[in-house]
Amino acid sequence: MSITTIEIPTDNKTQFLQETLKGLQSEPKFMLSKYFYDAIGDRIFQQIMDMEEYYLTNAEMEILQNQSAQLSEAISADGTAFDLIELGAGDATKSIYLLESLLDAQMEFSYFPIDISEHVIADLEENLPKKLSSLDITGLNGDYFDMLKKAAELSDRRKVVLFMGANIGNMNVADAESFCLSLKQLLAPKDLLIIGFDLKKNPQQILDAYNDKGGITRSFNLNLLHRINKELDGDFNIDQFEHYASYDPASGACKSYLISLKNQIVNIGHHVIQFAENEHIFMEISQKYSLDDIDQLATKTGFKPIQRFFDQKQYFVDAIWRVD
Ligand SMILES: C[S@@+](CC[C@H](N)C(=O)[O-])C[C@H]1O[C@@H](n2cnc3c(N)ncnc32)[C@H](O)[C@@H]1O
């Protein structure tokens, strides 16, 4: 077992402030969903994953629990050593099944979980080796591409990139295309990407997953205002903002917003932000895909779709793409 932590050189707090101000000074206002995940956000996201309405986690969990051996076979088909790089690893509760299968198959690989949340990386480095004692793990705390470049500097083995949890859905379709293009440019021919998509399905079922009766998704969104208050010297009155979610079955876009309940002024440090009554802050998109949409995204961005793994209800797909 070996454990290494890579420190990120960038000033996270300055970047958080700059990106928050940029979003709140835009018209319409927006926030970046990557900032949801402080220690409290990580905890609330765990609760979301446990919610009855949030079918996504169980669906992808079923794929990993039941089909990791097949995934592992596909990854290790050419028998050479590789780096398994997971973008936005979270608590790795699903990827652990794949890691186990790869270790059982005695594959030679190193695991590089990447996550913007410091807490997530510290937790993985502490706890994964307790469960998988022979795992070679190097945690990378920072933004996807910065850390992917770091991983490429650390090793020149072939890359297998994991991008699960429908994280790609947290980008609109145009951004997902540029993301996949940039990702492809950081990879070499024959490198693999395993990427999870939430599939288009009954619209009400999708909306319920992002607008639960217990108000957990609401707390998750409002937590970002708490985080700004704590970390950036903000004075959001949280009670004066409400969560609103919508799903458009035509485009497959599920979007969440915070709505200002009155005309109000919010200070962030010495910056002043004005809100009109009913003005919205766009918080997050969760884009849903058809199988055709997914194949088109692959071929448009330089990947070749190789294999698909579904849960029994076909709610979710983990697709394997190869750099063409
Ligand atoms: C929705 S969770 C999914 C976690 C895990 N992949 C799963 O399927 O359960 C998203 C994770 O990605 C991380 N994340 C979000 N945006 C990121 C970014 N730009 N760079 C690095 N990590 C990011 C978050 O901190 C969080 O742990």
The ligand as an SDF file (V2000), in Angstrom:
LIG
                    3D

 27 29  0  0  0  0  0  0  0  0999 V2000
  -22.2650   14.1250   -7.3870 C   0  0  0  0  0  0  0  0  0  0  0  0
  -20.8170   13.7110   -6.4820 S   0  0  0  0  0  0  0  0  0  0  0  0
  -20.5060   12.1240   -7.2010 C   0  0  0  0  0  0  0  0  0  0  0  0
  -19.5280   11.3220   -6.4510 C   0  0  0  0  0  0  0  0  0  0  0  0
  -19.1870    9.9540   -7.0530 C   0  0  0  0  0  0  0  0  0  0  0  0
  -18.5790   10.0840   -8.3680 N   0  0  0  0  0  0  0  0  0  0  0  0
  -20.4090    9.0760   -7.1190 C   0  0  0  0  0  0  0  0  0  0  0  0
  -20.7880    8.6940   -8.2320 O   0  0  0  0  0  0  0  0  0  0  0  0
  -20.9820    8.7530   -6.0840 O   0  0  0  0  0  0  0  0  0  0  0  0
  -19.7280   14.7900   -7.2890 C   0  0  0  0  0  0  0  0  0  0  0  0
  -18.2960   14.8060   -6.7250 C   0  0  0  0  0  0  0  0  0  0  0  0
  -17.4860   15.5170   -7.6780 O   0  0  0  0  0  0  0  0  0  0  0  0
  -16.7160   16.5040   -7.0240 C   0  0  0  0  0  0  0  0  0  0  0  0
  -16.5560   17.6210   -7.9750 N   0  0  0  0  0  0  0  0  0  0  0  0
  -17.5260   18.4090   -8.4920 C   0  0  0  0  0  0  0  0  0  0  0  0
  -17.0030   19.3030   -9.3610 N   0  0  0  0  0  0  0  0  0  0  0  0
  -15.6570   19.0600   -9.4020 C   0  0  0  0  0  0  0  0  0  0  0  0
  -14.5810   19.6390  -10.1220 C   0  0  0  0  0  0  0  0  0  0  0  0
  -14.7650   20.6370  -10.9950 N   0  0  0  0  0  0  0  0  0  0  0  0
  -13.3430   19.1360   -9.9400 N   0  0  0  0  0  0  0  0  0  0  0  0
  -13.1220   18.1150   -9.0540 C   0  0  0  0  0  0  0  0  0  0  0  0
  -14.1200   17.5230   -8.3410 N   0  0  0  0  0  0  0  0  0  0  0  0
  -15.3680   17.9930   -8.5050 C   0  0  0  0  0  0  0  0  0  0  0  0
  -17.5000   16.8600   -5.7690 C   0  0  0  0  0  0  0  0  0  0  0  0
  -16.6970   17.3760   -4.7270 O   0  0  0  0  0  0  0  0  0  0  0  0
  -18.1890   15.5440   -5.3970 C   0  0  0  0  0  0  0  0  0  0  0  0
  -17.4370   14.7810   -4.4890 O   0  0  0  0  0  0  0  0  0  0  0  0
  1  2  1  0
  2  3  1  0
  2 10  1  0
  3  4  1  0
  4  5  1  0
  5  6  1  0
  5  7  1  0
  7  8  2  0
  7  9  1  0
 10 11  1  0
 11 12  1  0
 11 26  1  0
 12 13  1  0
 13 14  1  0
 13 24  1  0
 14 15  1  0
 14 23  1  0
 15 16  2  0
 16 17  1  0
 17 18  1  0
 17 23  2  0
 18 19  1  0
 18 20  2  0
 20 21  1  0
 21 22  2  0
 22 23  1  0
 24 25  1  0
 24 26  1  0
 26 27  1  0
M  CHG  2   2   1   9  -1
M  END
$$$$
